[in-house]
Amino acid sequence: MTMYTPHVARENGPLYKALADSIERDIQAGTLTPGERLPTHRDMADALGVNVSTVTRGYREAEKRGLLSGTVGRGTFVASDAVTSSAMVSFEPGAPGMIEMGLIAPLSYLDPDVAEGFRRIARRKDPTTFLRYTDPRGLPDHRQAGALWARLYGLECGPEEIIVCAGAQHALTCCLAGLLRPGDRLAVDSLTYPGLKSLASMLGIRLAPITMDGQGMMPEALDAACRRNDIKAVYLMPGVHNPTTATMSEPRRDEIARLAEVHDLIIIEDDAYDLTHPGRTTPVSDRARHRAVFVAGLSKSLAAGLRVAFLVAPPALRKPLAQAVLNTIWMAPPLNVELAAMWITDGTAEQILEAKRAEAARRYMIACDVLDGLRFRGKPTGFFCWLELPAPWTGAAFEAAARARGINVFGAEKFVVGDTAAPAAARLSLTGAEDIDDYRQGLWVLWHLLTRKD
Amino acid sequence: MTMYTPHVARENGPLYKALADSIERDIQAGTLTPGERLPTHRDMADALGVNVSTVTRGYREAEKRGLLSGTVGRGTFVASDAVTSSAMVSFEPGAPGMIEMGLIAPLSYLDPDVAEGFRRIARRKDPTTFLRYTDPRGLPDHRQAGALWARLYGLECGPEEIIVCAGAQHALTCCLAGLLRPGDRLAVDSLTYPGLKSLASMLGIRLAPITMDGQGMMPEALDAACRRNDIKAVYLMPGVHNPTTATMSEPRRDEIARLAEVHDLIIIEDDAYDLTHPGRTTPVSDRARHRAVFVAGLSKSLAAGLRVAFLVAPPALRKPLAQAVLNTIWMAPPLNVELAAMWITDGTAEQILEAKRAEAARRYMIACDVLDGLRFRGKPTGFFCWLELPAPWTGAAFEAAARARGINVFGAEKFVVGDTAAPAAARLSLTGAEDIDDYRQGLWVLWHLLTRKD
């Protein structure tokens, strides 16, 4: 086997950056593949005719970019998720002929009547308010509606605690850019939301993957990671973990909150799918309010295109978060927030939520029926499930085989962080296909794929 | 004079960070003031009982955060703009009783009729489209409208070149976060848009201030800065520079474009006020299309609250920019963009623009009349002007004195970058006060303040 040698001569700028750049390019090009071991610092230095310290710096730079992961005594490896962040999102959901079981569409055909919403706003006394610059935290009425919405998630709060954002992804942007600095470490589940991975990578925030069990993040593992490294914050989805659908018990939530206290962590809790199932356990944030930022989104439960989410933030974090809203978008567009606030206040939002849960329940029943004999986890009203794959399948192989049969699914590799080994599993969206016959057809094809006896 | 000694013992984490943290806190608290010289590395090390290298690292960290600026042979100083970024934005424009001549409000009482806009969208066949996830680059019709809008700025382009953003500030976020990395250097005018300073500071992007003359950024100074340091991109406002209202000549634009080529710079051109005056000179971007990202905003000329702007981007930069849209907000809310696209396509937008120019011209005439005898620069249809202050005024002193008389203005200090010395000047918004009598009254008070013979 020939040793990997990057072509650094073509690059500009300092050598260590050129080395990181060419590693990045080779990963993008597929010359270097996830899990591959890189030459030792000394071998690489000899091959390139440079100092060992330059290679060390270059590898460290590549590690910062999420490309490599090193384990003391084992060597340096291409990170398992090095290629997935850029490839993770299809810009064109619903590619012609494909049945979408990868992206989780929030059953948007059940969304509220937007034409009716417009007509109501048009009748207002002074709708021009919505075309002006406003407080980046949001208009008073909108923050009031945000407090009502947060209550559905089990958080009692007042409007002064609310900061209006342009959707949950934007809320995460404000948390990561406003509360952390480039180079800071954020603890996450070892399988986590790809949109967070991609955002953190862009902002230079380092992710520390924490081992999970059937309840999600393991407190002992979080504790150990905090002792090993300086960790600033922890990202949590305790209600419905994406992608595994795990739910944290009350004692586990208490313990995570206690550890956040012990290690002085900011809690970022973004339980996007928590409202999709009925029955609330209070959020981890409620157990450590002064250090927790809670993302109360509504894309999954009310309407994704509005791009509205509410942050519930403690006094000490409100100023940097409001500044981050200002820095990134000045303010969430008040028009959209007005629509959301109207629907939240008049009860439309809860009706829509109920309708979506009922439709999700119907789809989940179909999945249970069709996928008989396969192992999967999900909520009875869930928008997705986590499918364990029989040997010798890997998530990536299953994803490729499904795609060849006209079905889009997401292998576990899209969710793994750093050098976590990807389990043989895939996330199955139950709501991606609008048409119920397509949906059923997709499930059947996947069932055949996994159960055929060749 | 006693030597400045920070209290670093209270901090957690590595010592160098603790040092930077306490410098930051002392600047916020006013214990350290802009321009103040810090102890030498050795003196500080002795005072704290730590290694010189720890102090060097701490100072460097503080410099990265935009707090300090060092000049070889002269020492280390608190940056002129160290305190302004967090204080720069009033969250509550129009504080009771204050006449607003600081913030530039885009004459929003001339904005289009939003109620009528809503009614038209409500009559569409399928307005629910606007509640769904879409391509982060924007819907096809919206990108088409973006191309029309960019044409008003003097850029001929097709819809495939357009990426829809949630306002110009968001477009800048996508440029800085998507095209640069933390630690990268961005060349800017030595006086620049505060929203860019604040964003760059949050993202860990370092600003390299470039000396200006009456035409804006000086090519020789840009060239020298690129030779001295590795600079990745340059931020430009060639039509109406904020805050000085300077305009770049054609030859100067050619020369800056040529230098961008020589030094392999990405051009980020965000000429927010360029449409407020009639008569176009083609953008610098048009002279180097393959390396230029042009921000075609509409907050100043059409409606700020919509939060819509269009990026015109070359092929090589479109993917990272679209990914940055996705990472930060998933997509600009299609509803708002639909309103903007409708107004752009049916000609409403150009009518509004004309009406705003006419009102700005009227206000500018009033300013010329009232401020007789004072030196100021502005466009005949401009939304703001740049007022030179007679000795011994400084911008900050004038800002404070004006505020004491119930008028909000912005001293030059809000715009300076790094260790640039702030000129004795202030930016005067001509559109902040809605009421024309308030506006005239504000101008009179400022005139008296600057011309009184005590």
Interface residues (C-beta under 8 A of the other chain):
Chain A: N12 G13 P14 S86 V89 F91 E92 P93 L103 A105 S108 Y109 D111 P112 V114 A115 E116 F118 R119 I121 A122 R123 R124 P127 T128 T129 F130 L131 R132 Y133 T134 D135 P136 R137 A166 G167 Q169 H170 T173 A177 G178 R181 P182 G183 G195 S198 L199 M202 L203 G204 D230 D264 A303 A304 G305 L306 R307 K319 A322 Q323 A324 L326 N327 T328 I329 W330 M331 A332 P333 P334 L335 N336 L339
Chain B: N12 G13 P14 S86 V89 F91 E92 P93 L103 A105 S108 Y109 D111 P112 V114 A115 E116 F118 R119 I121 A122 R123 R124 P127 T128 T129 F130 L131 R132 Y133 T134 D135 P136 R137 A166 G167 Q169 H170 T173 A177 G178 R181 P182 G183 G195 S198 L199 M202 L203 G204 D230 D264 A303 A304 G305 L306 R307 A322 Q323 A324 L326 N327 T328 I329 W330 M331 A332 P333 P334 L335 N336 L339
